[in-house]
Structures are given as structure tokens and as C-alpha cells.
Amino acid sequence: MNKPAYYISGKILDNSNNAIQNAPVMCTDTNGTVVPAQSGTDGSYTCFVGNGTWTIQSMMPPDKSDTCGTFSKTVTVSSANQTSQNVTPSTGTCYTLSGTLTAGGSALASVPLFIEEWNSSTNKPVQGGLKRPGSTDSTGVYSVKVAGSKTY
């Protein structure tokens, strides 16, 4: 396997332009090729890629609950590296989505879950939409920060 000739680099930043560390990053081209990465302690990421149009997406680590919105940016690579491609949230206003997760009438304790932006017309997740991890507490209750004006 050969290392791609170019790279896209930048930082994953919150609403206040503070670095977000340990955030998963996915660089996806128009053919569906995915190059995974992760932000470092200073929020920096690097994806090694070929020429083409790439969508850079990130999700927040579970401990980063004060930032919400979609973290996505489109970058075109044409025979040159693309640096300073910082990714910031699409919204600065967070709302809390909460409830109790049950099965057969019993609360599910300490269960990981994902809240995902939903397209009610296609009844499928929104491609490139918001995805937020969370988990239930010992009583089955969860609470996740999400962006407004969306369906989950």
C-alpha cells in the first residue's frame, strides 16, 4: 500500500475556537473512500489523501458536552497539500435531549447510545449529519447536548 501524495490538515475547534482533543475525524471522498484520523492534544488532525473533493467530519468525544452541531467541511485537493483546514461546529446553541432507556419495562443501566440526526422523509440518518455519543446512568437516564432545528 502506498502512502497518498497529499494531505489535509487543520484543527477541530469548539464554538470559542478552543482545540478539541481526541475527536474522531473522517475524511471521505466523493467515491466513498474513508481515511480515519483523530485530533491530537492541540486539536490538530492530518488525513493523507489523493486528489479529489473530500468531506472532513468529526464527532465530539463523550466528555465534550458543551459543543454541538455538525462538524463538517468540504476541501478540494488538486496536486497540493491543504493546510489550516479548521473544522468548527455549524451551530453554537445547544439543547438537551434526555429520557430513560428501557426494554420490557425495565431501565437499561450504563448502556452506550448514539443520538443521530434523522431524515424523516427517507427514514434514514442524514448523511454527514450530527451524531452524538452518550450513555445511560445507573437508572437508565440519558442526557445529550444536540443542535436545535433538527430531527433526531
ZAMI-695200 format. One record per residue: residue number from 1; residue in three letters; chain; z, y, x of N, C-alpha, C in turn. Coordinates in nm, 4 decimals. Each point is the difference from the previous one (the first is absolute). Example, Ala and Ser with C-alpha at 12.3 -4.5 7.8 and 13.67 -1.06 7.14 Angstrom:
<sites>
(site 1; Ala; A; (0.7800; -0.5690; 1.3190); (0.0000; 0.1190; -0.0890); (0.0000; 0.1200; 0.0900));
(site 2; Ser; A; (-0.0720; 0.1050; -0.0350); (0.0060; 0.1190; 0.0820); (0.0730; 0.1090; -0.0770));
</sites>
This chain:
<sites>
(site 1; Met; A; (0.0000; -0.1169; 0.0846); (0.0000; 0.1169; -0.0846); (0.0000; 0.1234; 0.0893));
(site 2; Asn; A; (-0.0907; 0.0920; -0.0250); (-0.0092; 0.1238; 0.0767); (0.0779; 0.1115; -0.0676));
(site 3; Lys; A; (0.0626; 0.0821; 0.0825); (0.0710; 0.1167; -0.0525); (-0.1043; 0.1014; -0.0457));
(site 4; Pro; A; (0.0166; 0.0556; -0.1218); (-0.0953; 0.1017; -0.0470); (-0.0083; 0.1191; 0.0964));
(site 5; Ala; A; (-0.1122; 0.0674; -0.0031); (-0.0273; 0.1072; 0.0963); (0.0776; 0.1285; -0.0260));
(site 6; Tyr; A; (0.0463; 0.0203; -0.1213); (0.0613; 0.1289; -0.0352); (0.1363; -0.0200; -0.0650));
(site 7; Tyr; A; (0.0684; 0.1090; -0.0236); (0.1277; -0.0074; -0.0702); (0.0211; 0.1229; -0.0862));
(site 8; Ile; A; (0.0850; -0.0202; -0.0999); (0.0485; 0.1089; -0.0853); (0.1495; 0.0078; 0.0266));
(site 9; Ser; A; (0.0500; 0.1209; 0.0258); (0.1430; 0.0147; 0.0253); (0.0525; 0.1259; -0.0670));
(site 10; Gly; A; (0.1287; -0.0003; -0.0247); (0.0660; 0.1146; -0.0615); (0.1447; -0.0351; -0.0261));
(site 11; Lys; A; (0.0595; 0.0661; -0.0977); (0.1398; -0.0247; -0.0365); (0.0124; -0.0169; -0.1503));
(site 12; Ile; A; (0.0998; -0.0775; -0.0410); (0.0381; -0.0122; -0.1398); (0.1156; 0.0977; -0.0188));
(site 13; Leu; A; (-0.0179; 0.0963; -0.0911); (0.0961; 0.1094; -0.0170); (0.0468; 0.0100; -0.1443));
(site 14; Asp; A; (0.1244; 0.0454; -0.0196); (0.0513; 0.0200; -0.1354); (-0.0370; 0.1390; -0.0513));
(site 15; Asn; A; (0.0541; 0.0371; -0.1149); (-0.0319; 0.1284; -0.0646); (0.0332; 0.1197; 0.0876));
(site 16; Ser; A; (0.0977; -0.0160; 0.0907); (0.0427; 0.1103; 0.0877); (-0.0599; -0.0110; 0.1395));
(site 17; Asn; A; (-0.1024; -0.0826; 0.0167); (-0.0661; -0.0252; 0.1282); (0.0908; -0.0652; 0.1030));
(site 18; Asn; A; (0.1007; -0.0734; -0.0465); (0.0841; -0.0795; 0.0894); (-0.0640; -0.1375; 0.0165));
(site 19; Ala; A; (0.0094; -0.0539; 0.1203); (-0.0569; -0.1316; 0.0289); (0.0701; -0.1084; -0.0811));
(site 20; Ile; A; (-0.0786; -0.0964; -0.0483); (0.0539; -0.1169; -0.0680); (-0.0230; -0.1196; 0.0921));
(site 21; Gln; A; (0.1087; -0.0577; 0.0468); (-0.0117; -0.1122; 0.0925); (-0.0042; -0.1332; -0.0720));
(site 22; Asn; A; (-0.0636; -0.0970; 0.0642); (-0.0077; -0.1388; -0.0489); (-0.0711; -0.0143; -0.1336));
(site 23; Ala; A; (-0.0925; 0.0891; -0.0296); (-0.0785; -0.0105; -0.1232); (-0.1223; -0.0884; 0.0256));
(site 24; Pro; A; (-0.0270; -0.0968; -0.0879); (-0.1218; -0.0787; 0.0159); (-0.1225; 0.0874; -0.0252));
(site 25; Val; A; (-0.1045; -0.0212; 0.0800); (-0.1246; 0.0771; -0.0100); (-0.1151; -0.0995; -0.0102));
(site 26; Met; A; (-0.0931; 0.0263; -0.0926); (-0.1191; -0.0825; -0.0137); (-0.1223; 0.0894; 0.0113));
(site 27; Cys; A; (-0.0897; -0.0340; 0.0914); (-0.1272; 0.0706; 0.0142); (-0.1067; -0.0941; -0.0556));
(site 28; Thr; A; (-0.0708; 0.0437; -0.1047); (-0.0962; -0.0857; -0.0691); (-0.1356; 0.0689; -0.0035));
(site 29; Asp; A; (-0.1056; -0.0721; 0.0423); (-0.1336; 0.0600; -0.0056); (-0.0669; -0.0328; -0.1334));
(site 30; Thr; A; (-0.1194; 0.0527; -0.0205); (-0.0704; -0.0171; -0.1274); (-0.0450; -0.1438; -0.0239));
(site 31; Asn; A; (0.0024; -0.0852; 0.1043); (-0.0335; -0.1415; -0.0152); (0.1217; -0.0854; -0.0308));
(site 32; Gly; A; (0.1187; 0.0635; -0.0028); (0.1227; -0.0725; -0.0285); (0.0729; -0.0521; 0.1227));
(site 33; Thr; A; (-0.0492; 0.0334; 0.1190); (0.0681; -0.0397; 0.1225); (0.1312; 0.0772; 0.0109));
(site 34; Val; A; (0.1102; -0.0712; 0.0207); (0.1317; 0.0619; 0.0083); (0.0532; -0.0121; 0.1422));
(site 35; Val; A; (0.0457; 0.1130; 0.0542); (0.0648; 0.0032; 0.1305); (0.1440; 0.0461; -0.0236));
(site 36; Pro; A; (0.0978; -0.0908; 0.0183); (0.1395; 0.0377; -0.0235); (0.0602; 0.0721; 0.1204));
(site 37; Ala; A; (0.0976; 0.0839; -0.0279); (0.0751; 0.0705; 0.1042); (0.1372; 0.0335; -0.0569));
(site 38; Gln; A; (0.0820; 0.0634; 0.0804); (0.1314; 0.0447; -0.0453); (0.0344; 0.1273; 0.0750));
(site 39; Ser; A; (0.0642; 0.0933; -0.0703); (0.0389; 0.1241; 0.0668); (0.1172; -0.0263; 0.0944));
(site 40; Gly; A; (0.0015; 0.0736; 0.1100); (0.1065; -0.0123; 0.0985); (0.1176; 0.0890; -0.0353));
(site 41; Thr; A; (0.0940; 0.0121; 0.0921); (0.1204; 0.0797; -0.0247); (-0.0305; 0.1475; -0.0204));
(site 42; Asp; A; (-0.1148; 0.0457; 0.0510); (-0.0403; 0.1399; -0.0187); (-0.1013; 0.0157; -0.1128));
(site 43; Gly; A; (-0.0211; -0.1071; -0.0793); (-0.0943; 0.0036; -0.1116); (-0.1439; -0.0270; 0.0388));
(site 44; Ser; A; (-0.0278; -0.0184; 0.1295); (-0.1387; -0.0149; 0.0445); (-0.0543; -0.1401; -0.0291));
(site 45; Tyr; A; (-0.1308; -0.0068; -0.0277); (-0.0695; -0.1267; -0.0209); (-0.1337; 0.0060; 0.0716));
(site 46; Thr; A; (-0.0558; -0.1165; 0.0293); (-0.1349; -0.0107; 0.0558); (-0.0652; -0.1236; -0.0590));
(site 47; Cys; A; (-0.1225; 0.0164; -0.0521); (-0.0813; -0.1117; -0.0475); (-0.1257; -0.0045; 0.0859));
(site 48; Phe; A; (-0.0286; -0.1148; 0.0608); (-0.1211; -0.0172; 0.0795); (-0.1111; -0.0463; -0.0936));
(site 49; Val; A; (-0.1072; 0.0799; -0.0069); (-0.1035; -0.0192; -0.1018); (-0.1396; 0.0192; 0.0584));
(site 50; Gly; A; (-0.0993; -0.0379; -0.0768); (-0.1390; 0.0263; 0.0337); (-0.0496; 0.1218; -0.0769));
(site 51; Asn; A; (-0.1267; 0.0319; 0.0143); (-0.0598; 0.1092; -0.0753); (0.0082; -0.0300; -0.1495));
(site 52; Gly; A; (0.0107; 0.1056; -0.0806); (0.0013; -0.0171; -0.1442); (0.0986; 0.0926; -0.0670));
(site 53; Thr; A; (0.0094; -0.0154; -0.1316); (0.0944; 0.0775; -0.0797); (0.1212; -0.0873; -0.0259));
(site 54; Trp; A; (0.1172; 0.0519; 0.0355); (0.1248; -0.0741; -0.0068); (0.0994; 0.0715; -0.0899));
(site 55; Thr; A; (0.0736; -0.0761; -0.0796); (0.1087; 0.0552; -0.0795); (0.1302; -0.0403; 0.0673));
(site 56; Ile; A; (0.0801; 0.0996; 0.0347); (0.1297; -0.0231; 0.0615); (0.1034; 0.0074; -0.1114));
(site 57; Gln; A; (0.0786; -0.1069; -0.0168); (0.1026; -0.0037; -0.1028); (0.1324; -0.0417; 0.0621));
(site 58; Ser; A; (0.1079; 0.0489; -0.0588); (0.1321; -0.0392; 0.0459); (0.0925; -0.0171; -0.1190));
(site 59; Met; A; (0.1018; -0.0816; 0.0177); (0.1072; -0.0154; -0.0975); (0.1292; 0.0363; 0.0710));
(site 60; Met; A; (0.0939; 0.0476; -0.0753); (0.1271; 0.0389; 0.0592); (0.0898; -0.1206; 0.0212));
(site 61; Pro; A; (0.0743; 0.0002; 0.1107); (0.0999; -0.1050; 0.0182); (0.1045; 0.0102; -0.1113));
(site 62; Pro; A; (0.0642; -0.1108; -0.0365); (0.0972; 0.0024; -0.1101); (0.1118; 0.1022; 0.0182));
(site 63; Asp; A; (0.0375; 0.0316; 0.1239); (0.1096; 0.0946; 0.0220); (-0.0435; 0.1457; -0.0117));
(site 64; Lys; A; (-0.1290; 0.0251; -0.0184); (-0.0511; 0.1370; -0.0125); (-0.0243; 0.0279; -0.1470));
(site 65; Ser; A; (0.1045; 0.0429; -0.0715); (-0.0090; 0.0132; -0.1447); (-0.0177; 0.1439; -0.0472));
(site 66; Asp; A; (-0.0029; 0.0972; 0.0910); (-0.0105; 0.1398; -0.0415); (-0.1439; 0.0511; 0.0019));
(site 67; Thr; A; (-0.0951; -0.0862; 0.0272); (-0.1412; 0.0378; 0.0048); (-0.0769; -0.0915; -0.0928));
(site 68; Cys; A; (-0.0927; 0.0561; -0.0774); (-0.0804; -0.0828; -0.0884); (-0.1419; 0.0563; -0.0043));
(site 69; Gly; A; (-0.0830; -0.0637; -0.0756); (-0.1401; 0.0397; -0.0060); (-0.0842; -0.0996; 0.0765));
(site 70; Thr; A; (-0.1292; 0.0170; -0.0080); (-0.0936; -0.0871; 0.0680); (-0.0243; 0.0535; 0.1398));
(site 71; Phe; A; (0.0105; -0.0869; 0.0984); (-0.0288; 0.0361; 0.1383); (-0.1370; -0.0566; 0.0334));
(site 72; Ser; A; (-0.1025; 0.0843; -0.0073); (-0.1361; -0.0467; 0.0217); (-0.0857; 0.1129; 0.0549));
(site 73; Lys; A; (-0.0916; -0.0358; 0.0896); (-0.0907; 0.0980; 0.0597); (-0.1276; -0.0720; 0.0397));
(site 74; Thr; A; (-0.1148; 0.0637; -0.0221); (-0.1281; -0.0567; 0.0396); (-0.0471; 0.0660; 0.1301));
(site 75; Val; A; (-0.0422; -0.0843; 0.0940); (-0.0423; 0.0468; 0.1322); (-0.1334; -0.0663; 0.0334));
(site 76; Thr; A; (-0.0946; 0.0785; 0.0529); (-0.1277; -0.0542; 0.0434); (-0.0036; -0.0056; 0.1521));
(site 77; Val; A; (-0.0315; -0.1188; 0.0526); (-0.0140; -0.0207; 0.1436); (-0.1480; -0.0124; 0.0305));
(site 78; Ser; A; (-0.0496; 0.0881; 0.0860); (-0.1413; -0.0005; 0.0370); (-0.0100; 0.0186; 0.1511));
(site 79; Ser; A; (0.0120; -0.1103; 0.0714); (-0.0132; -0.0031; 0.1465); (0.1022; 0.0857; 0.0734));
(site 80; Ala; A; (0.1183; 0.0193; -0.0602); (0.1068; 0.0760; 0.0662); (0.1344; -0.0344; -0.0630));
(site 81; Asn; A; (0.1062; 0.0073; 0.0807); (0.1353; -0.0196; -0.0517); (0.0342; 0.1125; -0.0963));
(site 82; Gln; A; (0.0851; -0.0294; -0.0979); (0.0465; 0.1002; -0.0953); (0.1513; 0.0124; 0.0159));
(site 83; Thr; A; (0.0444; 0.1108; 0.0597); (0.1419; 0.0210; 0.0265); (0.0573; 0.1030; -0.0967));
(site 84; Ser; A; (0.1303; 0.0121; -0.0007); (0.0725; 0.0952; -0.0868); (-0.0315; -0.0208; -0.1475));
(site 85; Gln; A; (-0.0180; -0.1249; -0.0410); (-0.0286; -0.0336; -0.1395); (0.1317; -0.0303; -0.0708));
(site 86; Asn; A; (0.0785; 0.1066; -0.0204); (0.1309; -0.0141; -0.0623); (-0.0135; -0.0320; -0.1482));
(site 87; Val; A; (0.0882; -0.0864; -0.0482); (-0.0008; -0.0422; -0.1397); (0.1303; 0.0477; -0.0642));
(site 88; Thr; A; (-0.0140; 0.0754; -0.1090); (0.1149; 0.0558; -0.0713); (-0.0074; -0.0414; -0.1470));
(site 89; Pro; A; (0.1105; 0.0075; -0.0732); (-0.0021; -0.0436; -0.1403); (-0.0828; 0.0932; -0.0876));
(site 90; Ser; A; (-0.0558; -0.0580; -0.1072); (-0.0825; 0.0762; -0.0932); (0.0831; 0.0885; -0.0910));
(site 91; Thr; A; (0.1289; -0.0230; -0.0063); (0.0874; 0.0791; -0.0857); (0.1355; 0.0165; 0.0662));
(site 92; Gly; A; (0.0668; 0.1084; -0.0302); (0.1321; 0.0239; 0.0553); (0.1101; -0.0213; -0.1011));
(site 93; Thr; A; (-0.0355; -0.0199; -0.1269); (0.0992; -0.0177; -0.1054); (0.0202; -0.1476; -0.0278));
(site 94; Cys; A; (0.1238; -0.0456; 0.0084); (0.0331; -0.1399; -0.0245); (0.0743; -0.0148; -0.1328));
(site 95; Tyr; A; (-0.0231; -0.1116; -0.0645); (0.0716; -0.0371; -0.1208); (0.0611; -0.1372; 0.0232));
(site 96; Thr; A; (0.1044; -0.0313; -0.0723); (0.0664; -0.1285; 0.0160); (-0.0408; -0.0929; -0.1133));
(site 97; Leu; A; (-0.0498; -0.1165; 0.0377); (-0.0323; -0.1073; -0.0937); (0.1081; -0.1054; 0.0184));
(site 98; Ser; A; (0.0724; -0.0328; -0.1064); (0.1107; -0.0946; 0.0152); (0.0076; -0.0924; -0.1200));
(site 99; Gly; A; (0.0711; -0.1087; 0.0164); (0.0183; -0.0960; -0.1069); (0.0779; -0.1192; 0.0492));
(site 100; Thr; A; (0.0031; -0.1038; -0.0815); (0.0682; -0.1237; 0.0363); (-0.1015; -0.1134; -0.0070));
(site 101; Leu; A; (-0.0079; -0.0777; 0.1059); (-0.0922; -0.1122; 0.0080); (0.0735; -0.1255; -0.0471));
(site 102; Thr; A; (-0.0560; -0.0649; -0.1048); (0.0629; -0.1194; -0.0549); (-0.1023; -0.1113; -0.0162));
(site 103; Ala; A; (0.0498; -0.1211; -0.0093); (-0.0820; -0.1174; -0.0324); (0.0844; -0.0889; -0.0901));
(site 104; Gly; A; (-0.0517; -0.0311; -0.1170); (0.0738; -0.0841; -0.0939); (0.1333; 0.0601; -0.0415));
(site 105; Gly; A; (0.0066; 0.1340; -0.0008); (0.1216; 0.0675; -0.0412); (0.1026; 0.0195; 0.1104));
(site 106; Ser; A; (-0.0268; -0.0527; 0.1183); (0.0936; 0.0144; 0.1122); (-0.0540; 0.0994; 0.1015));
(site 107; Ala; A; (0.0876; 0.0859; 0.0510); (-0.0384; 0.0987; 0.1011); (-0.0366; -0.0707; 0.1307));
(site 108; Leu; A; (-0.1030; 0.0528; 0.0662); (-0.0434; -0.0549; 0.1288); (0.0558; 0.0883; 0.1115));
(site 109; Ala; A; (0.0948; -0.0528; 0.0748); (0.0679; 0.0756; 0.1048); (-0.0718; -0.0120; 0.1334));
(site 110; Ser; A; (-0.0031; 0.1104; 0.0744); (-0.0520; 0.0041; 0.1383); (-0.1424; -0.0529; 0.0108));
(site 111; Val; A; (-0.0866; 0.0421; -0.0922); (-0.1387; -0.0452; -0.0034); (-0.0913; 0.1131; 0.0488));
(site 112; Pro; A; (-0.0885; -0.0263; 0.0976); (-0.0955; 0.1033; 0.0407); (-0.1045; 0.0199; -0.1095));
(site 113; Leu; A; (-0.0496; 0.1234; -0.0138); (-0.1042; 0.0289; -0.0980); (-0.0896; 0.1124; 0.0516));
(site 114; Phe; A; (-0.1169; 0.0120; -0.0610); (-0.0921; 0.1087; 0.0296); (-0.0357; 0.0704; -0.1294));
(site 115; Ile; A; (0.0007; 0.1314; 0.0036); (-0.0494; 0.0809; -0.1108); (-0.1389; 0.0451; 0.0436));
(site 116; Glu; A; (-0.1004; -0.0246; -0.0835); (-0.1376; 0.0273; 0.0380); (-0.0696; 0.0850; -0.1066));
(site 117; Glu; A; (-0.0760; 0.0989; 0.0458); (-0.0777; 0.0833; -0.0921); (-0.1007; -0.0880; -0.0731));
(site 118; Trp; A; (-0.0119; 0.0227; -0.1323); (-0.0776; -0.0900; -0.0852); (-0.1104; 0.0742; -0.0734));
(site 119; Asn; A; (-0.1164; -0.0642; -0.0105); (-0.1114; 0.0529; -0.0775); (0.0006; -0.0715; -0.1342));
(site 120; Ser; A; (0.0423; 0.0692; -0.1053); (0.0116; -0.0645; -0.1304); (-0.1357; -0.0297; -0.0631));
(site 121; Ser; A; (-0.1074; 0.0627; 0.0471); (-0.1338; -0.0296; -0.0526); (-0.0519; -0.1340; 0.0502));
(site 122; Thr; A; (0.0223; -0.0284; 0.1287); (-0.0476; -0.1254; 0.0582); (0.1080; -0.1075; 0.0041));
(site 123; Asn; A; (0.1236; 0.0401; -0.0295); (0.1152; -0.0898; 0.0061); (0.0151; -0.0625; 0.1386));
(site 124; Lys; A; (-0.0198; 0.0847; 0.1021); (0.0121; -0.0406; 0.1399); (0.0681; 0.1122; 0.0776));
(site 125; Pro; A; (0.0513; -0.0327; 0.1194); (0.0554; 0.1065; 0.0846); (-0.1076; 0.1018; 0.0374));
(site 126; Val; A; (0.0405; 0.1244; 0.0201); (-0.0915; 0.1049; 0.0449); (-0.0293; -0.0237; 0.1473));
(site 127; Gln; A; (-0.1295; -0.0112; 0.0351); (-0.0366; -0.0191; 0.1398); (0.0419; 0.1229; 0.0796));
(site 128; Gly; A; (0.0784; -0.0207; 0.1050); (0.0501; 0.1115; 0.0804); (0.1139; 0.0746; -0.0656));
(site 129; Gly; A; (0.0521; -0.0546; -0.1111); (0.1068; 0.0668; -0.0738); (0.1369; -0.0182; 0.0632));
(site 130; Leu; A; (0.0970; 0.0630; -0.0613); (0.1375; -0.0028; 0.0485); (0.0607; -0.1388; -0.0122));
(site 131; Lys; A; (0.0645; -0.0445; 0.1058); (0.0758; -0.1248; 0.0009); (0.1347; 0.0319; 0.0623));
(site 132; Arg; A; (0.1071; -0.0316; -0.0713); (0.1346; 0.0289; 0.0504); (0.0849; -0.1263; -0.0030));
(site 133; Pro; A; (0.0583; -0.0378; 0.1150); (0.0896; -0.1153; 0.0021); (0.1382; 0.0380; -0.0521));
(site 134; Gly; A; (0.0710; -0.0972; -0.0470); (0.1372; 0.0192; -0.0450); (0.0675; -0.1347; -0.0108));
(site 135; Ser; A; (0.1207; -0.0015; -0.0499); (0.0701; -0.1262; -0.0243); (0.1087; 0.0251; -0.1037));
(site 136; Thr; A; (0.0412; -0.1082; -0.0623); (0.1082; 0.0112; -0.0971); (0.1341; -0.0081; 0.0730));
(site 137; Asp; A; (0.1028; 0.0554; -0.0628); (0.1342; -0.0104; 0.0566); (0.0654; -0.1279; -0.0516));
(site 138; Ser; A; (0.1293; -0.0134; 0.0191); (0.0705; -0.1230; -0.0389); (0.0052; -0.0212; -0.1518));
(site 139; Thr; A; (-0.0334; 0.1057; -0.0774); (-0.0006; -0.0133; -0.1464); (-0.1421; -0.0009; -0.0575));
(site 140; Gly; A; (-0.1016; -0.0059; 0.0866); (-0.1388; -0.0034; -0.0454); (-0.0622; 0.1362; -0.0224));
(site 141; Val; A; (0.0724; 0.1077; 0.0293); (-0.0498; 0.1362; -0.0211); (-0.0833; 0.0440; 0.1199));
(site 142; Tyr; A; (-0.1145; 0.0660; -0.0276); (-0.0832; 0.0578; 0.1053); (-0.0207; 0.1480; -0.0282));
(site 143; Ser; A; (-0.0323; 0.0742; 0.1041); (-0.0280; 0.1432; -0.0112); (-0.0966; 0.0345; 0.1134));
(site 144; Val; A; (-0.1190; 0.0493; -0.0364); (-0.1052; 0.0288; 0.0986); (-0.0554; 0.1401; -0.0275));
(site 145; Lys; A; (-0.0210; 0.0776; 0.1046); (-0.0608; 0.1333; -0.0124); (-0.1520; -0.0165; -0.0068));
(site 146; Val; A; (-0.0618; 0.0687; -0.0972); (-0.1455; -0.0062; -0.0176); (-0.0548; 0.1398; -0.0274));
(site 147; Ala; A; (-0.1296; 0.0159; 0.0129); (-0.0673; 0.1254; -0.0311); (-0.0205; 0.0102; -0.1512));
(site 148; Gly; A; (-0.0009; 0.1220; -0.0523); (-0.0209; 0.0202; -0.1425); (-0.1458; -0.0065; -0.0394));
(site 149; Ser; A; (-0.0275; 0.0070; -0.1294); (-0.1344; 0.0015; -0.0578); (-0.0812; -0.1244; 0.0350));
(site 150; Lys; A; (0.0665; -0.1131; 0.0116); (-0.0682; -0.1255; 0.0298); (0.0567; -0.1086; -0.0898));
(site 151; Thr; A; (-0.0719; -0.1119; -0.0107); (0.0445; -0.1150; -0.0772); (0.0415; -0.1084; 0.0967));
(site 152; Tyr; A; (0.1158; -0.0638; -0.0270); (0.0515; -0.1069; 0.0870); (0.0244; -0.1239; -0.0806));
</sites>
